[in-house]
Amino acid sequence: MKSKLLFIFVLSFYTLFSQTIYIDQSATGANNGTDWANAYTNLQTTISNIGTNTTINVA
C-alpha cells in the first residue's frame, strides 16, 4: 500500500512541475511556446529557453 501511495505522489509531483512547449514555424502569435497559436518558430530558441521536465511538441 505504501509503495502505491509513493508512486501516486511522485507521479503527481512530476505532472505538477512538467511543462509543454510548442514549436511551429508558421505560428503568428506571441512566440512564447504556450500553445499552437503562440508557438515558438525556431527550435534553437526553444532549446535555449526550456528547463527540465519539459515536453516539446513540434509541428
N, CA, C and O atoms as a CHARMM CRD file, in Angstrom:
* protein
*
  236
    1    1 MET  N      0.81900  -1.19200   0.00000 PROA 1      0.00000
    2    1 MET  CA     0.00000   0.00000   0.00000 PROA 1      0.00000
    3    1 MET  C      0.86600   1.26000   0.00000 PROA 1      0.00000
    4    1 MET  O      0.56600   2.22100  -0.70800 PROA 1      0.00000
    5    2 LYS  N      1.94000   1.25500   0.79500 PROA 2      0.00000
    6    2 LYS  CA     2.80900   2.42000   0.86400 PROA 2      0.00000
    7    2 LYS  C      3.48000   2.69600  -0.47700 PROA 2      0.00000
    8    2 LYS  O      3.65500   3.85400  -0.85700 PROA 2      0.00000
    9    3 SER  N      3.85500   1.64400  -1.19400 PROA 3      0.00000
   10    3 SER  CA     4.52100   1.84300  -2.47800 PROA 3      0.00000
   11    3 SER  C      3.56400   2.43600  -3.50000 PROA 3      0.00000
   12    3 SER  O      3.98400   3.22800  -4.34500 PROA 3      0.00000
   13    4 LYS  N      2.29000   2.07200  -3.44300 PROA 4      0.00000
   14    4 LYS  CA     1.30100   2.65900  -4.35500 PROA 4      0.00000
   15    4 LYS  C      1.10300   4.13600  -4.06400 PROA 4      0.00000
   16    4 LYS  O      0.99800   4.94500  -4.98600 PROA 4      0.00000
   17    5 LEU  N      1.05300   4.49000  -2.79300 PROA 5      0.00000
   18    5 LEU  CA     0.90100   5.89200  -2.42900 PROA 5      0.00000
   19    5 LEU  C      2.12000   6.70600  -2.83500 PROA 5      0.00000
   20    5 LEU  O      1.98800   7.84300  -3.28600 PROA 5      0.00000
   21    6 LEU  N      3.29300   6.13400  -2.67800 PROA 6      0.00000
   22    6 LEU  CA     4.51500   6.81800  -3.08200 PROA 6      0.00000
   23    6 LEU  C      4.53000   7.03500  -4.58800 PROA 6      0.00000
   24    6 LEU  O      4.89300   8.11600  -5.05200 PROA 6      0.00000
   25    7 PHE  N      4.14300   6.02700  -5.35300 PROA 7      0.00000
   26    7 PHE  CA     4.09100   6.14300  -6.80300 PROA 7      0.00000
   27    7 PHE  C      3.12600   7.25100  -7.22800 PROA 7      0.00000
   28    7 PHE  O      3.45500   8.05700  -8.09700 PROA 7      0.00000
   29    8 ILE  N      1.94200   7.29400  -6.62200 PROA 8      0.00000
   30    8 ILE  CA     0.95700   8.33200  -6.94100 PROA 8      0.00000
   31    8 ILE  C      1.50000   9.71200  -6.59200 PROA 8      0.00000
   32    8 ILE  O      1.30800  10.65900  -7.35400 PROA 8      0.00000
   33    9 PHE  N      2.17000   9.83900  -5.45700 PROA 9      0.00000
   34    9 PHE  CA     2.75300  11.11700  -5.05600 PROA 9      0.00000
   35    9 PHE  C      3.82200  11.56900  -6.04200 PROA 9      0.00000
   36    9 PHE  O      3.83200  12.73100  -6.45000 PROA 9      0.00000
   37   10 VAL  N      4.71500  10.67500  -6.42700 PROA 10     0.00000
   38   10 VAL  CA     5.79400  11.01700  -7.36300 PROA 10     0.00000
   39   10 VAL  C      5.21200  11.39900  -8.71600 PROA 10     0.00000
   40   10 VAL  O      5.64400  12.38700  -9.31000 PROA 10     0.00000
   41   11 LEU  N      4.25200  10.64900  -9.21000 PROA 11     0.00000
   42   11 LEU  CA     3.62200  10.95200 -10.48600 PROA 11     0.00000
   43   11 LEU  C      2.91900  12.30500 -10.44400 PROA 11     0.00000
   44   11 LEU  O      3.00800  13.07300 -11.40100 PROA 11     0.00000
   45   12 SER  N      2.23300  12.60200  -9.36600 PROA 12     0.00000
   46   12 SER  CA     1.56100  13.89600  -9.20700 PROA 12     0.00000
   47   12 SER  C      2.56900  15.03500  -9.16100 PROA 12     0.00000
   48   12 SER  O      2.35800  16.08200  -9.77400 PROA 12     0.00000
   49   13 PHE  N      3.64600  14.83600  -8.44700 PROA 13     0.00000
   50   13 PHE  CA     4.69000  15.85100  -8.33500 PROA 13     0.00000
   51   13 PHE  C      5.31400  16.13100  -9.70200 PROA 13     0.00000
   52   13 PHE  O      5.51900  17.29000 -10.06400 PROA 13     0.00000
   53   14 TYR  N      5.61500  15.07800 -10.45900 PROA 14     0.00000
   54   14 TYR  CA     6.19700  15.23200 -11.79000 PROA 14     0.00000
   55   14 TYR  C      5.23500  15.97600 -12.71400 PROA 14     0.00000
   56   14 TYR  O      5.65500  16.87100 -13.44700 PROA 14     0.00000
   57   15 THR  N      3.95500  15.61900 -12.68800 PROA 15     0.00000
   58   15 THR  CA     2.96100  16.25500 -13.53800 PROA 15     0.00000
   59   15 THR  C      2.77000  17.71500 -13.16100 PROA 15     0.00000
   60   15 THR  O      2.58700  18.56100 -14.03600 PROA 15     0.00000
   61   16 LEU  N      2.81100  18.01200 -11.89600 PROA 16     0.00000
   62   16 LEU  CA     2.62900  19.37500 -11.42300 PROA 16     0.00000
   63   16 LEU  C      3.71700  20.30300 -11.94200 PROA 16     0.00000
   64   16 LEU  O      3.44200  21.46000 -12.25900 PROA 16     0.00000
   65   17 PHE  N      4.94300  19.81600 -12.03200 PROA 17     0.00000
   66   17 PHE  CA     6.05700  20.65700 -12.41600 PROA 17     0.00000
   67   17 PHE  C      6.52400  20.45000 -13.86000 PROA 17     0.00000
   68   17 PHE  O      7.54000  21.01500 -14.26500 PROA 17     0.00000
   69   18 SER  N      5.80300  19.65800 -14.62600 PROA 18     0.00000
   70   18 SER  CA     6.17800  19.47200 -16.02200 PROA 18     0.00000
   71   18 SER  C      5.59900  20.60100 -16.86400 PROA 18     0.00000
   72   18 SER  O      4.66100  21.28100 -16.44700 PROA 18     0.00000
   73   19 GLN  N      6.15500  20.79100 -18.03100 PROA 19     0.00000
   74   19 GLN  CA     5.75700  21.88300 -18.90500 PROA 19     0.00000
   75   19 GLN  C      5.72800  21.36400 -20.33300 PROA 19     0.00000
   76   19 GLN  O      6.54900  20.52400 -20.70300 PROA 19     0.00000
   77   20 THR  N      4.79400  21.85100 -21.13800 PROA 20     0.00000
   78   20 THR  CA     4.74100  21.50900 -22.55100 PROA 20     0.00000
   79   20 THR  C      5.01400  22.77100 -23.35600 PROA 20     0.00000
   80   20 THR  O      4.40200  23.81300 -23.12300 PROA 20     0.00000
   81   21 ILE  N      5.93300  22.66900 -24.30100 PROA 21     0.00000
   82   21 ILE  CA     6.31000  23.77000 -25.17800 PROA 21     0.00000
   83   21 ILE  C      5.92400  23.39300 -26.60600 PROA 21     0.00000
   84   21 ILE  O      6.06800  22.23900 -27.00800 PROA 21     0.00000
   85   22 TYR  N      5.44000  24.35700 -27.36000 PROA 22     0.00000
   86   22 TYR  CA     5.02400  24.12400 -28.74200 PROA 22     0.00000
   87   22 TYR  C      5.93300  24.87200 -29.71400 PROA 22     0.00000
   88   22 TYR  O      6.33500  26.00900 -29.46500 PROA 22     0.00000
   89   23 ILE  N      6.25100  24.19700 -30.84300 PROA 23     0.00000
   90   23 ILE  CA     7.08000  24.80000 -31.88800 PROA 23     0.00000
   91   23 ILE  C      6.36100  24.61900 -33.21600 PROA 23     0.00000
   92   23 ILE  O      6.00200  23.50300 -33.59000 PROA 23     0.00000
   93   24 ASP  N      6.15300  25.71700 -33.91900 PROA 24     0.00000
   94   24 ASP  CA     5.52000  25.68400 -35.23700 PROA 24     0.00000
   95   24 ASP  C      6.08700  26.83600 -36.04700 PROA 24     0.00000
   96   24 ASP  O      5.88900  28.00200 -35.70400 PROA 24     0.00000
   97   25 GLN  N      6.77900  26.51400 -37.10500 PROA 25     0.00000
   98   25 GLN  CA     7.45000  27.52400 -37.92300 PROA 25     0.00000
   99   25 GLN  C      6.47900  28.57100 -38.46100 PROA 25     0.00000
  100   25 GLN  O      6.87800  29.70900 -38.70900 PROA 25     0.00000
  101   26 SER  N      5.22700  28.21000 -38.64300 PROA 26     0.00000
  102   26 SER  CA     4.25700  29.15000 -39.21000 PROA 26     0.00000
  103   26 SER  C      3.37800  29.83500 -38.16200 PROA 26     0.00000
  104   26 SER  O      2.40800  30.50000 -38.52500 PROA 26     0.00000
  105   27 ALA  N      3.68900  29.69100 -36.88200 PROA 27     0.00000
  106   27 ALA  CA     2.88900  30.34000 -35.83200 PROA 27     0.00000
  107   27 ALA  C      3.02600  31.85200 -35.92500 PROA 27     0.00000
  108   27 ALA  O      4.10000  32.36900 -36.22900 PROA 27     0.00000
  109   28 THR  N      1.92500  32.55900 -35.66000 PROA 28     0.00000
  110   28 THR  CA     1.93000  34.02000 -35.79900 PROA 28     0.00000
  111   28 THR  C      1.60800  34.75200 -34.50700 PROA 28     0.00000
  112   28 THR  O      1.46400  35.97500 -34.51200 PROA 28     0.00000
  113   29 GLY  N      1.49600  34.03800 -33.41900 PROA 29     0.00000
  114   29 GLY  CA     1.11800  34.65300 -32.14500 PROA 29     0.00000
  115   29 GLY  C      2.28800  35.28300 -31.41700 PROA 29     0.00000
  116   29 GLY  O      3.17300  35.87500 -32.03400 PROA 29     0.00000
  117   30 ALA  N      2.28300  35.15200 -30.10900 PROA 30     0.00000
  118   30 ALA  CA     3.25900  35.81000 -29.23000 PROA 30     0.00000
  119   30 ALA  C      4.64200  35.16100 -29.25000 PROA 30     0.00000
  120   30 ALA  O      5.58200  35.71600 -28.68000 PROA 30     0.00000
  121   31 ASN  N      4.78900  33.99800 -29.89300 PROA 31     0.00000
  122   31 ASN  CA     6.07900  33.30400 -29.97700 PROA 31     0.00000
  123   31 ASN  C      6.64800  32.99600 -28.59200 PROA 31     0.00000
  124   31 ASN  O      7.84000  33.17200 -28.34100 PROA 31     0.00000
  125   32 ASN  N      5.75800  32.52700 -27.68900 PROA 32     0.00000
  126   32 ASN  CA     6.21700  32.19000 -26.33900 PROA 32     0.00000
  127   32 ASN  C      6.08900  30.69900 -26.02100 PROA 32     0.00000
  128   32 ASN  O      6.45500  30.27400 -24.92500 PROA 32     0.00000
  129   33 GLY  N      5.57300  29.89500 -26.96400 PROA 33     0.00000
  130   33 GLY  CA     5.53000  28.45700 -26.80400 PROA 33     0.00000
  131   33 GLY  C      4.43100  27.90300 -25.93000 PROA 33     0.00000
  132   33 GLY  O      4.44200  26.71100 -25.62300 PROA 33     0.00000
  133   34 THR  N      3.48100  28.72500 -25.51700 PROA 34     0.00000
  134   34 THR  CA     2.44600  28.27400 -24.59000 PROA 34     0.00000
  135   34 THR  C      1.36800  27.41000 -25.22600 PROA 34     0.00000
  136   34 THR  O      0.75300  26.59400 -24.53900 PROA 34     0.00000
  137   35 ASP  N      1.12500  27.57100 -26.51700 PROA 35     0.00000
  138   35 ASP  CA     0.14400  26.76500 -27.24500 PROA 35     0.00000
  139   35 ASP  C      0.47200  26.85100 -28.73400 PROA 35     0.00000
  140   35 ASP  O      1.42800  27.52100 -29.12600 PROA 35     0.00000
  141   36 TRP  N     -0.33100  26.16400 -29.57100 PROA 36     0.00000
  142   36 TRP  CA    -0.01200  26.12700 -31.00200 PROA 36     0.00000
  143   36 TRP  C     -0.09600  27.51600 -31.64200 PROA 36     0.00000
  144   36 TRP  O      0.71600  27.82800 -32.51400 PROA 36     0.00000
  145   37 ALA  N     -1.03300  28.34300 -31.24400 PROA 37     0.00000
  146   37 ALA  CA    -1.17100  29.68100 -31.83300 PROA 37     0.00000
  147   37 ALA  C      0.00700  30.58000 -31.46100 PROA 37     0.00000
  148   37 ALA  O      0.39300  31.45000 -32.24100 PROA 37     0.00000
  149   38 ASN  N      0.57200  30.37800 -30.29000 PROA 38     0.00000
  150   38 ASN  CA     1.67800  31.20300 -29.80100 PROA 38     0.00000
  151   38 ASN  C      2.99300  30.43300 -29.76100 PROA 38     0.00000
  152   38 ASN  O      3.88000  30.74800 -28.96800 PROA 38     0.00000
  153   39 ALA  N      3.11100  29.44300 -30.60000 PROA 39     0.00000
  154   39 ALA  CA     4.28400  28.55500 -30.58200 PROA 39     0.00000
  155   39 ALA  C      5.57200  29.30200 -30.93300 PROA 39     0.00000
  156   39 ALA  O      5.56900  30.30500 -31.64600 PROA 39     0.00000
  157   40 TYR  N      6.67700  28.76300 -30.39700 PROA 40     0.00000
  158   40 TYR  CA     7.97800  29.23400 -30.85800 PROA 40     0.00000
  159   40 TYR  C      8.09000  28.90000 -32.34600 PROA 40     0.00000
  160   40 TYR  O      7.50300  27.92300 -32.81100 PROA 40     0.00000
  161   41 THR  N      8.82900  29.69400 -33.07300 PROA 41     0.00000
  162   41 THR  CA     9.00300  29.42600 -34.50000 PROA 41     0.00000
  163   41 THR  C     10.39000  28.89100 -34.81800 PROA 41     0.00000
  164   41 THR  O     10.68800  28.57600 -35.97000 PROA 41     0.00000
  165   42 ASN  N     11.24200  28.78700 -33.80200 PROA 42     0.00000
  166   42 ASN  CA    12.61400  28.36600 -34.02100 PROA 42     0.00000
  167   42 ASN  C     13.01500  27.33000 -32.96900 PROA 42     0.00000
  168   42 ASN  O     12.90800  27.58600 -31.76900 PROA 42     0.00000
  169   43 LEU  N     13.46800  26.17700 -33.41300 PROA 43     0.00000
  170   43 LEU  CA    13.84600  25.10300 -32.49200 PROA 43     0.00000
  171   43 LEU  C     15.01000  25.51200 -31.59100 PROA 43     0.00000
  172   43 LEU  O     14.99200  25.20500 -30.39900 PROA 43     0.00000
  173   44 GLN  N     15.99900  26.18200 -32.11700 PROA 44     0.00000
  174   44 GLN  CA    17.15800  26.58200 -31.31700 PROA 44     0.00000
  175   44 GLN  C     16.76000  27.54100 -30.19300 PROA 44     0.00000
  176   44 GLN  O     17.25800  27.42800 -29.07300 PROA 44     0.00000
  177   45 THR  N     15.86300  28.48200 -30.49100 PROA 45     0.00000
  178   45 THR  CA    15.37300  29.39700 -29.46100 PROA 45     0.00000
  179   45 THR  C     14.65800  28.63400 -28.36600 PROA 45     0.00000
  180   45 THR  O     14.81900  28.93100 -27.18200 PROA 45     0.00000
  181   46 THR  N     13.87400  27.65800 -28.76100 PROA 46     0.00000
  182   46 THR  CA    13.13900  26.84300 -27.79400 PROA 46     0.00000
  183   46 THR  C     14.08800  26.09900 -26.86900 PROA 46     0.00000
  184   46 THR  O     13.91700  26.12800 -25.65000 PROA 46     0.00000
  185   47 ILE  N     15.07400  25.44300 -27.42900 PROA 47     0.00000
  186   47 ILE  CA    16.03400  24.67700 -26.63800 PROA 47     0.00000
  187   47 ILE  C     16.77800  25.58100 -25.66400 PROA 47     0.00000
  188   47 ILE  O     17.08900  25.16400 -24.54900 PROA 47     0.00000
  189   48 SER  N     17.06200  26.79900 -26.06700 PROA 48     0.00000
  190   48 SER  CA    17.76100  27.74700 -25.20000 PROA 48     0.00000
  191   48 SER  C     16.90800  28.21500 -24.03100 PROA 48     0.00000
  192   48 SER  O     17.44600  28.63300 -23.00600 PROA 48     0.00000
  193   49 ASN  N     15.57700  28.15100 -24.17000 PROA 49     0.00000
  194   49 ASN  CA    14.68600  28.72200 -23.16700 PROA 49     0.00000
  195   49 ASN  C     13.95300  27.70900 -22.29400 PROA 49     0.00000
  196   49 ASN  O     13.14200  28.10800 -21.45800 PROA 49     0.00000
  197   50 ILE  N     14.20700  26.43100 -22.45800 PROA 50     0.00000
  198   50 ILE  CA    13.44800  25.44100 -21.69100 PROA 50     0.00000
  199   50 ILE  C     14.24200  24.94800 -20.48100 PROA 50     0.00000
  200   50 ILE  O     15.46300  25.08400 -20.40700 PROA 50     0.00000
  201   51 GLY  N     13.50200  24.37500 -19.54500 PROA 51     0.00000
  202   51 GLY  CA    14.11000  23.79500 -18.36300 PROA 51     0.00000
  203   51 GLY  C     13.93200  22.29500 -18.35700 PROA 51     0.00000
  204   51 GLY  O     13.70300  21.68400 -19.40100 PROA 51     0.00000
  205   52 THR  N     14.03400  21.71100 -17.19900 PROA 52     0.00000
  206   52 THR  CA    13.84300  20.28000 -17.06400 PROA 52     0.00000
  207   52 THR  C     12.36900  19.93800 -17.04800 PROA 52     0.00000
  208   52 THR  O     11.52800  20.82400 -16.89500 PROA 52     0.00000
  209   53 ASN  N     12.04500  18.66800 -17.20300 PROA 53     0.00000
  210   53 ASN  CA    10.65300  18.18300 -17.19600 PROA 53     0.00000
  211   53 ASN  C      9.79900  18.89200 -18.24100 PROA 53     0.00000
  212   53 ASN  O      8.65000  19.24000 -17.97300 PROA 53     0.00000
  213   54 THR  N     10.35400  19.10400 -19.42300 PROA 54     0.00000
  214   54 THR  CA     9.64100  19.80400 -20.48200 PROA 54     0.00000
  215   54 THR  C      9.38100  18.85200 -21.64100 PROA 54     0.00000
  216   54 THR  O     10.26900  18.11800 -22.07500 PROA 54     0.00000
  217   55 THR  N      8.16100  18.87900 -22.12800 PROA 55     0.00000
  218   55 THR  CA     7.78500  18.13800 -23.31800 PROA 55     0.00000
  219   55 THR  C      7.73600  19.13100 -24.47200 PROA 55     0.00000
  220   55 THR  O      7.15700  20.20900 -24.33800 PROA 55     0.00000
  221   56 ILE  N      8.33900  18.77700 -25.60500 PROA 56     0.00000
  222   56 ILE  CA     8.33900  19.65700 -26.76900 PROA 56     0.00000
  223   56 ILE  C      7.48600  19.01800 -27.85900 PROA 56     0.00000
  224   56 ILE  O      7.74400  17.88700 -28.27100 PROA 56     0.00000
  225   57 ASN  N      6.47300  19.74000 -28.32300 PROA 57     0.00000
  226   57 ASN  CA     5.63700  19.31200 -29.43000 PROA 57     0.00000
  227   57 ASN  C      6.00000  20.14200 -30.64600 PROA 57     0.00000
  228   57 ASN  O      5.98700  21.37200 -30.58900 PROA 57     0.00000
  229   58 VAL  N      6.32500  19.47200 -31.75200 PROA 58     0.00000
  230   58 VAL  CA     6.78000  20.15100 -32.96100 PROA 58     0.00000
  231   58 VAL  C      5.80600  19.88500 -34.09300 PROA 58     0.00000
  232   58 VAL  O      5.40900  18.74300 -34.32600 PROA 58     0.00000
  233   59 ALA  N      5.41800  20.95100 -34.80200 PROA 59     0.00000
  234   59 ALA  CA     4.54400  20.80300 -35.97700 PROA 59     0.00000
  235   59 ALA  C      5.38400  20.93900 -37.23100 PROA 59     0.00000
  236   59 ALA  O      4.85700  20.84800 -38.34000 PROA 59     0.00000
